[in-house]
């Protein structure tokens, strides 16, 4: 697969940084400073034009406010989370909901269903942050990436595959808080994925699922690639 000038960098856990073909810098679920899997050189991003938030847990949204204030980033997320961000002083929020599509930094982002919780740690309180979600991101060169967010396997993934036919699928596999490799293997079949990047595993001891397990459970799927990235690795051009 050729993704052209698009650059995909895994910062560890579920955090991905993208440099678009038009030179924009965007992130999904920026958790950097406190992320033990994030390489030191990536903890401070020099440019962030837009942020896409799958849900409000601290290991997905931990650096959103700081990044948005420093870089004047557009922040895309479910409505309730964006309302909270606005109260924290984030100026450019784009609240949306599942099934909707917005265009930000040249990317068309469609919010998809995820099965997970979405509480915001606000001081000593845990407040309602809407619902967890995923995104199909369509870049300027036509490449489509499905970042599933934190989720169990859900039949909605078949809808994602049928309608959007993503080129790259990013799936959580760690278990305990999300689906494990067995469920992820089922999700791969629902989506009809051909290139899968596992995420949300290995960050903590409790996240025990591995890419090797997913690879074994999907060995019968012709043409499927499980692309195991290392934190800090960047993909571009021919994959």
Long-range contacts (C-beta under 8 A, 24 or more apart in sequence): 1-167, 1-168, 1-194, 1-195, 1-238, 1-239, 2-237, 2-238, 2-239, 3-141, 3-143, 3-167, 3-168, 3-235, 3-236, 3-237, 3-238, 3-239, 4-141, 4-143, 4-236, 4-237, 5-141, 5-236, 5-237, 6-139, 6-141, 6-143, 6-236, 7-234, 7-235, 7-236, 8-145, 8-168, 8-234, 8-235, 8-236, 9-42, 9-232, 9-233, 9-234, 9-235, 10-197, 10-199, 10-229, 10-230, 10-231, 10-232, 10-233, 11-35, 11-37, 11-38, 11-39, 11-42, 11-231, 11-232, 12-36, 12-37, 12-38, 12-39, 12-203, 12-231, 12-232, 13-37, 13-38, 13-59, 13-199, 13-200, 13-203, 14-54, 14-59, 14-60, 14-147, 14-149, 14-150, 14-170, 14-172, 14-199, 14-200, 15-60, 16-147, 16-170, 16-199, 17-42, 17-45, 18-137, 18-139, 20-105, 20-106, 20-107, 20-139, 20-140, 21-139, 21-140, 21-141, 22-106, 22-140, 24-49, 24-50, 24-105, 24-106, 24-107, 25-49, 26-50, 26-51, 26-52, 26-104, 26-105, 26-107, 27-51, 27-52, 27-67, 28-52, 28-53, 28-54, 28-135, 28-137, 28-147, 29-53, 29-54, 29-60, 29-61, 29-147, 29-149, 30-61, 30-62, 30-63, 30-64, 30-67, 31-58, 31-59, 31-60, 31-61, 31-62, 31-63, 32-62, 32-63, 33-62, 33-63, 33-66, 34-58, 34-62, 35-59, 35-62, 35-203, 36-203, 36-204, 37-202, 37-203, 37-231, 38-231, 39-231, 39-232, 41-232, 42-231, 42-232, 45-71, 47-71, 48-73, 49-73, 49-74, 49-105, 50-74, 50-75, 50-76, 50-104, 50-105, 50-107, 51-75, 51-76, 52-76, 52-77, 52-109, 52-135, 52-137, 52-147, 53-77, 53-78, 53-81, 54-114, 54-132, 54-133, 54-134, 54-135, 54-147, 54-149, 54-150, 55-81, 55-114, 55-116, 55-117, 55-118, 55-129, 55-130, 55-131, 55-132, 55-133, 55-149, 55-150, 56-81, 56-84, 56-118, 56-119, 56-120, 56-129, 56-130, 57-117, 57-118, 57-119, 57-121, 57-150, 58-121, 59-203, 60-149, 60-150, 61-120, 64-90, 65-89, 65-90, 68-92, 74-104, 74-105, 76-102, 76-104, 76-109, 77-130, 77-133, 78-111, 78-118, 78-129, 78-130, 78-131, 78-133, 79-130, 80-118, 80-128, 80-129, 80-130, 81-118, 81-120, 81-129, 81-130, 84-120, 84-122, 84-127, 84-129, 98-131, 98-133, 106-139, 106-140, 107-137, 107-138, 107-139, 107-140, 108-137, 108-138, 109-135, 109-136, 109-137, 109-138, 110-135, 110-136, 110-138, 110-164, 111-135, 112-136, 112-146, 112-148, 112-156, 112-160, 113-154, 113-156, 114-148, 114-149, 114-150, 114-151, 114-154, 115-151, 115-152, 115-154, 116-149, 116-150, 116-151, 116-152, 116-177, 116-178, 134-160, 136-160, 136-164, 136-166, 138-164, 143-167, 143-168, 144-168, 145-169, 145-170, 146-170, 146-191, 148-172, 148-187, 150-177, 150-178, 150-200, 151-178, 151-179, 152-178, 152-179, 152-183, 153-179, 153-183, 153-184, 153-186, 153-187, 153-190, 154-187, 155-190, 157-187, 157-190, 157-191, 158-190, 158-191, 160-191, 161-190, 161-191, 161-192, 161-193, 162-192, 165-192, 166-191, 166-193, 167-194, 167-195, 168-195, 168-196, 168-197, 169-193, 169-195, 169-196, 169-197, 170-196, 170-197, 170-198, 170-199, 171-196, 171-197, 171-198, 171-199, 172-198, 172-199, 172-200, 172-201, 173-198, 173-199, 173-200, 173-201, 173-209, 173-210, 173-211, 173-213, 173-214, 174-200, 174-201, 174-202, 174-203, 174-206, 174-207, 174-208, 174-209, 175-201, 175-207, 175-208, 175-209, 176-206, 176-207, 176-208, 177-206, 177-207, 180-208, 180-209, 180-213, 181-209, 181-210, 181-213, 181-214, 181-217, 182-213, 182-217, 184-209, 184-214, 184-217, 185-214, 185-217, 185-218, 188-214, 188-218, 188-221, 188-224, 189-218, 189-221, 193-224, 194-223, 194-224, 194-225, 195-224, 195-225, 195-227, 195-239, 196-224, 196-225, 196-226, 196-227, 197-227, 197-228, 197-229, 198-226, 198-228
